[in-house]
Amino acid sequence: MFLCSSLAQAAYRLDLSPGVTEVSRKIYTLHHMVLWICIAIGIVVFSVMFYALVKHRKKAGARAAEFHENIWVEIGWMVVPLLILVALAIPATKTLLFMHDTEESELSVKITGYQWKWKYDYMGDNFGFFSELSTPQEAIQGKKEKGEHYLLEVNHPLVLPVHQKIRLLVTSNDVIHSWWVPAFGVKQDAIPGFINEAWIKIEKPGTYRGQCAELCGRGHAFMPIVVVAKTATDYQKWLSEQKLASLTIDLSSRTLEWLQREGKAIYEKNCMTCHQGTGEGVPGAFPALKGGRVATGPIKQHIQTVLWGVEGTAMQAFKEQLNDVELAAVITYERNAWGNDVRVQHNKTEPLVQPADIQSYLKKQ
């Protein structure tokens, strides 16, 4: 009775979505065509089987025929499946060729997977940014109410124009990821050292969400994708604003309180998955920052580690991922959190890093 209730049926969905691109609609149409062919085959096969079971059962007096082979039956059950497979292969091949035809694209976007975020580079505009999860840690830890788009919200969505063919160049900086947005009919693997291609042509403005569809590590569940599709006019306006904002970063000195507050937020987005909120890391896998030699040692070594990472380990290079202000903030936070400030003072090293210190270090390299 529960399954047949109108309430249950209203919330019950078991189907693909036609999406908002021609690729997704072709996939949708192909899926349903194959589904109905399979249903028809199933009806025929099971009808014949049940008829034979009932009509030729022993209780009804049927006796098994005395023969071992029939050349026409042998030919029939080879030729008929072959014809069905060919009939299915033709539209499937056409759809695959259509999906991989990236010619005559009007815009190219390079998508690079990182643990655990995405980087988007607008190839023709020499502009790019990182996109990472923006769901508060309090919500993830169950200390705060979960929002409508829990784990499917980011700080910087990928913004694209509608009615333009956009080529996607997908790769990875570390492990295998997979860029997947169901509404576009696109699921493309991001493999280190390789560039895979796909394309989309969005037909309706709106916000579309997806996720990394490859098990890429312990932060896999926190690697969402958000795409905002705008009209051509709104897209150009957004692009101009973003380019201007990227050139006007305020590099003036900040107070210790400001750097710690901003650094904590940056740490939670970029570092906490490995080093934990307590800074204690994971023994044998990720070193502790609480009382660790990097966070309490010479400031130059700390800056170097965050900027360039540590080769042969999971520690990433954050030079391209964070700007000078963000780098200064997160380093300052790590040097003052979890009681590290006391150890820093004991080691007679600096507890505070300014954006100018990052620039000065880079100029000496």
N, C-alpha and C positions, 0 to 999 in steps of 0.2 A: 504493500500500500504506500509505503514511503517513496519508493522509486517511481510510482505512477502518479504521485501528487504533482499538482501544477507548480508548486514551489520548487520541488526538486528539478523538474524539467526546465524551469525558467533559468536555473543556475547551471544547467548541464550543457557543456560544449565539448564536442569531440570532432574537430575538423581543422584543416589548415585555414590560414587567412589569405585572401587574394592579394593583400598588400597594396602598396602605392607606387609600384614600378612595373614596367612591362615585363621585366625578368620574373618578378614574383608572380604575376598573373599567368605567365606561360608555365611556370612550375605548378601552380595551382590547377590549371587546366589539364596538364599532363598527368598529375596525380589522380585526378578524378576519372580521367579516361581509363587509366590502368586499373584503378580500383573497380570500376564497373565491369571491365573485361574479366578481371579475376572473379568477381561475384558471379558473372554469367557462366564462367568455366566451372566454378564450384557448384552452381545449381545443376548444370548438366551432369557432371561427374557423380555427385551424390544422388541425383535422381535415378541414374542408371544403376548405381550401386544398391540403393534401397529397393528398387524394382526387382533386381536380380535376387536379393536376399529374400524378398517376400514371395515372388513368383516361383522361384526355383528351389524352395526349401524342401528338405527331405520329408517333412511331415505332410506336405502337399502331394507327395508321390513322385517328385522330380528325381531323375537319375543323372549322374554326371556323364557328360559326353566322353567318348573314347577317342580323343585326338591329342596330339602333343604340340602341333604348330600349324599356323595358317599364314601363308605368305602375305596375304592382303591385310591381315591384322597387323603383322609386323611392319609393313610399309606404312599403314595408316597411323600407328602410334609413334612413328618417327617423323612423318611428313607434317602431320597436323600441328604438333608442338613447334616444329621448325617454322612453319608459316606464322604461327602466333608470335613467336619471338621476333621474327623479322618485322611483323606489323607493329610490334611495340618498339623495336629498335629505331625505326625510321623517325618517328616524332621525337623520341628521346634524344637522338643524335642531333637533330635540328635545334632542339632546345639548348643542348650543351654548347653547340657552336655559337648560338646566339649569346649565351651567357659569357663566353670568352672573347667576344668580338669587341675589343677596346678601341678600334680605329675611330677617327673623327671625333675624339673627345674634345670638349671645350675647356676643361679644367682638370688638373692632375693634383691629387692629394696623396702624399706619402704617409702611411700609417705604420708606426713602429711600436711594437709591444715591449713593455718593460715590466719587471716584477715590482708592483702590480698596478700599472697605469698605462695609458696610451699617449703617444706623441703624434701630433698632426702637423705636417709641413705642407704649406700651400706652395707648390713647386714654382709656379709662375710669378709669385709675389714675394718670394724670399721672406716668408713669414711663417711662424709656427709656434706651438705652445703644447704644454702637457695637460692632460685631462685625467683627473683622479677622483676617487670616491669622495663625496662630500657629506655622506651620512654621519652624524655625530657619533663619536665613540660611546657616549652615554646610551644612545639608542641601541647600538650593537651589543653593549654589555647588559642590556635590560634595565638600565637605571632611568631611562627616559622613554616616553611613548614613541612608538615607531610611526613615521610619516607615511603618506600615501605611496611614495616611491622609494620605500626602504630598500637600500642597497642598489638602487637603480637611478641614482642621482650623482652628478659630478659638478666640480667647481667650474670647469670650462668645457661646455659642449662643443662638438664639431658643428660648425655652421656652414651650410651649403645652399646654393641657389636652386630653385625649382626650374624644371623645363630645360635643364642643361645636362648634357652627357658628361659625367664625371668619372675619370679613370682613377681607380684606387690601386696604389702600389703598396703592398703589404709585406712587412718584414719584421724581424725581432732583434732586440739587442742582447737577449740572454737565452731564454728557453723557448720552447714552442708554445705560441699562443694561437688564438683563433678569433678573428673579428667577425661577429655574428649579429646581424640586425634582421629579425624575421620579417618585418614589414617591407624590407628591400629585396628579400630573396637572396641575400648574400651571406655566405659563411666561408671565409677565406683564411686558410692557415697562415700564420706568421712564423716563419722558420729562420733562425739565425743564418746569415750568409747567403740567403736566397731572397729574391723579390718575386712574389706572386701577384698577378693582376686580376682585377675584377672591375666592374663598372656599374653605375647606377644612374638613373634619370628619374628624379623624384617628381611626382605629378601634383602633389598637394602640399601647401605649407603646413607645418605642424612640428611636433616633437615626437621623435621615434627613439625607442630604447632597445638595447640589446646587452649582451654580455660576452665575456671571453668564454668560448665553448671548448677550450682545451684545458685539461687539468695541469696547471702551470706552477703549482707550488702551494704552500700553506695559505697564501693570500688570494688564492684563485677566486673565492666567493666575493671578493671586494674589488673586482675589476670590471665595472659596468661601462657601457657605451651609451652616450646620449647624442643624438643628432637633431639639430634644429634646422628645419628647411624654411628659407625665407624667399620672398620675391626677389627678382634681380635688383631692384632699386634698394630694398632694405638690406640685401646682402652687401652691396657695394658700400653703403653707408656704414655698416658694421665693420667691414674690412678696413676702411679708412680710419675709424676710431681705434681699432685694435693696433694698427701700425703706429699711430701717433702715441698711444699709451705705452707701447713697448720702448719708445725712444725717450720717454720723459719720466724715468724712474728717479725718485728722490733719493739721493745717496748721502744725504746729510746725516750727522751723528744722531743716535737715539739714546734714550735713557736705558739703564739696566732693566728697569721694570717693563718697559715697552718691548725690549728685545726678548726678555724671558716669556712674556705673555704671547707674543707672536711666534716665538720659537717653539713653545709648547704645542701650538696648533699645527705647525709644520712637522714637528717630530711625530705627532699622532698620525698624520697622514702618510708619512714617508718612512719612518724608522721603527715605529712601535710593533709592527708585525713580527719583526725579527728580534729586536732588543727588548721588547715588552714595555708595558707602561711603567714598570718599576725600575727599568734600566738594568735589570739583572740578566737579560739575555736568555739564551737556552744553552745550558752546559754541553759542550762538545760540538755545538753547531754555530751559535752566534755569541760572540764574547760580550761580557757585561760592560756597560758604560758606567754603572754605579761603582765608583772607586777604581775604575779601569785606568790603565796607564795612558790611554789616548785622551780621555776626557779630563784627566787631572794632570797630564804631563805638559810639555812645552806646547805653546799655542801654535807654533809653526807646524808641528807634526799633526796636530788636530785638524788644522785647515787643510793640510795636504791630504789627509785621509778622507775627509768629506769631499773635497774637490775631485780627486782622482780615483778614489776607491782603493781596494786592495786586490791586486792581481791574484788569481787562483782561488779566490773566496767569493762568497755571495755579496760582499760589500760593493755596492755600485758606485760609480763616479757620478756625483751630483752637480758637476760644473755646468752641464747643459740643462739640467732639470730644474735648478733653482737660480734666481737672480742673486746679485750681490747682497741685497738687503735680506733676503730669505736665508742665504747661507750664513750671514752674520748672526741672525736671530737664532737659528737652530743650534749653531755652535755655542753661542752664549748660553742658551738654555741647558745644553748638555753639560756645560762646565759649572753650572750653578744648581742643578737639580739633584735630588737624592743625597744631599749632603756633600756633593762634590766640591762646593765652594770652600769648605774647610780644608780639604786636601790640596786644592789649588793654591790657597794662601800658604799652606805648609811647604809646598814645593816652590814657593816664590815665583809663580807664573801668573799671567794675566787672566782674570775671570771674565773679561768682557771683550767682545769682538765687534768692531764697527764695519760698515760697508767699505770704508776707505782702507781698512786692513786687508780685506779680500782683494781689492784692486791693487794695493801695493804688493801683495804676495804674487799676484799674477804678472805684474810688470817685471818682476825679478826672474821669472821663469824663462 
